[in-house]
């Protein structure tokens, strides 16, 4: 599929390149952080990669707003009560990482949530792969600025419609490729 002003189709290669490119951009900025806080689900993959590259702990906060119409319509924002972190609590300099910023509501509310509920956090900076022009919030770091606000079709969305009873056929299809 080809991208347009309405739709941005992202391949696995493009996706992985954007994640590593964003990591490089942050490294080149000189800012050092103590933990990565990724927003699940979109920030999980970049969060894992950043945690490995920068050798810092990974914290996970589940949020959800795109649930209706097969994940294409933004609903009310839900923020999990707890952050999952393997050691201690969220503290120090934190990189808040997600895949994209659309309206900016999630990014803004999570930043406020962290400031209000984690007094040991001394600084929060945000990073996303895609920053849409329609966002009310500008992330501290972003890989791609999207002036036309396209719908982003990420490579892992193929799993959104895959169900357990379809796995055998899906695997066979992959073997034929």
C-alpha positions as CSV (number, residue, x, y, z in Angstrom):
1,X,0.0,0.0,0.0
2,X,1.2,3.5,-0.7
3,X,1.2,6.3,1.7
4,X,-0.7,9.6,1.2
5,X,-1.7,12.7,3.1
6,X,-4.5,10.5,4.6
7,X,-2.6,7.3,5.4
8,X,1.0,6.5,6.3
9,X,1.9,2.9,5.8
10,X,4.9,1.8,7.8
11,X,6.9,-1.4,7.0
12,X,8.8,-3.3,9.7
13,X,12.0,-1.9,8.3
14,X,10.7,1.6,8.4
15,X,9.4,1.1,12.0
16,X,12.7,-0.4,13.3
17,X,14.7,2.4,11.5
18,X,12.5,5.0,13.2
19,X,13.0,3.5,16.7
20,X,16.8,3.4,16.3
21,X,16.8,6.8,14.7
22,X,14.9,8.2,17.7
23,X,17.3,6.6,20.1
24,X,20.2,8.1,18.1
25,X,18.6,11.6,18.2
26,X,18.2,11.4,22.0
27,X,21.7,10.1,22.5
28,X,23.1,13.0,20.3
29,X,21.1,15.5,22.5
30,X,23.4,14.6,25.4
31,X,20.4,14.1,27.8
32,X,20.9,11.1,30.1
33,X,17.9,9.4,31.7
34,X,17.6,6.8,34.5
35,X,14.6,4.9,33.3
36,X,12.3,4.5,30.3
37,X,8.6,4.7,31.0
38,X,6.8,3.3,27.9
39,X,3.1,3.6,27.3
40,X,1.4,0.3,26.5
41,X,0.6,-0.7,24.0
42,X,2.2,1.6,21.4
43,X,5.3,2.3,23.4
44,X,6.1,-1.3,24.3
45,X,8.3,-2.2,21.3
46,X,10.3,1.1,21.4
47,X,10.5,0.9,25.2
48,X,12.0,-2.6,25.1
49,X,14.6,-1.5,22.5
50,X,15.5,1.7,24.3
51,X,15.9,-0.2,27.6
52,X,18.4,-2.5,25.8
53,X,20.3,0.2,23.9
54,X,20.6,2.6,26.9
55,X,20.9,-0.2,29.5
56,X,18.4,1.4,31.8
57,X,15.3,-0.2,33.5
58,X,12.0,-0.4,31.7
59,X,8.8,0.8,33.3
60,X,5.4,0.2,31.8
61,X,2.2,2.2,32.1
62,X,-0.9,0.9,30.4
63,X,-3.1,3.5,28.8
64,X,-5.9,3.1,26.4
65,X,-8.0,5.5,24.4
66,X,-8.3,3.8,20.9
67,X,-10.8,1.1,21.5
68,X,-13.9,1.8,19.4
69,X,-14.3,0.9,15.7
70,X,-11.5,-1.7,15.8
71,X,-9.1,0.8,17.4
72,X,-9.7,3.6,15.0
73,X,-11.8,6.0,17.1
74,X,-10.4,7.7,20.1
75,X,-12.5,7.2,23.3
76,X,-12.0,8.2,26.9
77,X,-8.5,7.9,28.2
78,X,-7.8,5.2,30.8
79,X,-4.6,5.3,32.8
80,X,-3.6,2.3,34.9
81,X,-3.3,2.9,38.6
82,X,0.1,1.3,38.9
83,X,3.3,1.4,36.9
84,X,5.2,-1.9,36.4
85,X,8.9,-1.6,37.1
86,X,11.3,-4.4,37.9
87,X,13.3,-2.6,40.6
88,X,12.2,0.0,43.1
89,X,9.8,2.7,41.9
90,X,9.8,5.3,39.2
91,X,12.5,7.9,40.1
92,X,15.2,10.2,38.7
93,X,15.2,11.3,35.1
94,X,12.5,9.5,33.1
95,X,12.1,9.2,29.4
96,X,8.3,8.9,28.6
97,X,8.1,6.9,25.4
98,X,5.2,6.2,23.0
99,X,4.8,5.4,19.4
100,X,3.0,8.6,18.5
101,X,1.3,11.8,19.7
102,X,-2.0,12.5,18.0
103,X,-4.3,14.8,20.0
104,X,-1.7,15.1,22.8
105,X,-4.2,14.2,25.5
106,X,-2.5,11.0,26.5
107,X,1.0,12.5,26.7
108,X,-0.2,15.5,28.7
109,X,-2.3,13.5,31.2
110,X,0.5,10.9,31.7
111,X,3.1,13.6,32.3
112,X,0.7,15.1,34.9
113,X,0.1,11.6,36.4
114,X,3.8,11.0,36.8
115,X,4.5,14.4,38.4
116,X,1.5,14.1,40.8
117,X,2.1,10.4,41.9
118,X,5.9,9.9,41.8
119,X,7.7,12.5,43.8
120,X,11.1,10.8,43.3
121,X,10.9,11.7,39.6
122,X,13.1,14.7,39.1
123,X,12.6,15.2,35.3
124,X,10.3,13.8,32.6
125,X,11.0,14.2,28.9
126,X,8.8,12.8,26.2
127,X,9.7,11.0,22.9
128,X,7.6,9.6,20.1
129,X,8.2,8.1,16.7
130,X,5.5,10.3,15.0
131,X,4.4,13.7,16.1
132,X,1.2,14.9,14.4
133,X,0.6,18.6,13.7
134,X,-2.8,18.3,15.3
135,X,-1.3,17.6,18.7
136,X,-1.8,20.1,21.5
137,X,1.5,19.0,23.0
138,X,4.9,19.0,21.4
139,X,7.1,16.1,22.6
140,X,10.7,16.8,23.6
141,X,12.0,14.4,21.0
142,X,10.3,13.0,17.9
143,X,11.6,11.1,14.8
144,X,9.0,12.3,12.2
145,X,6.8,15.4,12.2
146,X,3.5,14.7,10.2
147,X,2.0,18.0,9.0
148,X,-1.0,16.3,7.4
149,X,-2.0,14.2,10.4
150,X,-2.4,10.9,8.5
151,X,-3.7,7.7,10.0
152,X,-0.6,5.6,10.8
153,X,-0.8,2.0,9.8
154,X,1.9,0.2,11.8
155,X,3.2,-3.2,10.8
156,X,2.1,-5.0,13.9
157,X,-1.6,-4.1,13.2
158,X,-1.9,-7.2,11.1
159,X,-2.3,-9.0,14.5
160,X,-5.3,-7.0,15.4
161,X,-7.6,-9.1,13.2
162,X,-5.8,-12.4,13.6
163,X,-7.6,-14.8,15.9
164,X,-6.4,-18.1,17.4
165,X,-8.4,-20.3,15.1
166,X,-6.7,-18.6,12.1
167,X,-3.1,-19.2,13.2
168,X,-2.5,-22.4,11.3
169,X,-3.7,-20.8,8.0
170,X,-1.6,-17.7,8.7
171,X,1.5,-19.8,9.3
172,X,0.9,-21.8,6.1
173,X,0.5,-18.5,4.2
174,X,3.9,-17.4,5.6
175,X,5.5,-20.6,4.5
176,X,4.3,-20.1,0.9
177,X,5.9,-16.6,0.7
